[in-house]
Amino acid sequence: MDDDWGINKLHGNLHQRAKELREEVTPMEEKLWQAVRSKRLGGFKFRRQHPIGPYIVDFFCFAKRLVIEIDGEVHQQQKDYDEARTLDLNDRGYSVLRFTNEEIDRRFDQVLKTILEKLSE
């Protein structure tokens, strides 16, 4: 039986894996987390490494159904998968913003501005 998040028995281990990922945070994930945690960005609550359906997303704002993904080097080899995942999340009613590590590192103010603009829609 699915709950509100669309998680079923087949994906029961996602919660454990999400917990592990929260302990294995990358530097760019940590940088963004410090900016969005505790309602620091526009007063919106974010969760990190959050299960949605068969996926674990990097950041999630429930109030706006907004997913934020940070694409590191591994994502260079999995662009087709990332695109299909984004389309699937869109089909499930979620908006997805993707940023590269380089964007987080070098254009952080612009990243935050883009997120705030999306939250304001």
KALIN-V445339 format. One record per helix or strand of 2 or more residues. SS is the DSSP state (a for helix, b for strand). FROM is the first residue (numbers start at 1). LEN is the number of residues. If there is no record, write none. Layout:
# KALIN-V445339
[[SS FROM LEN] [SS FROM LEN]]
This chain:
# KALIN-V445339
[[a 9 3] [a 14 10] [a 27 13] [b 47 6] [b 55 7] [a 62 3] [b 66 6] [a 73 4] [a 79 13] [b 95 6] [a 101 6] [a 108 13]]
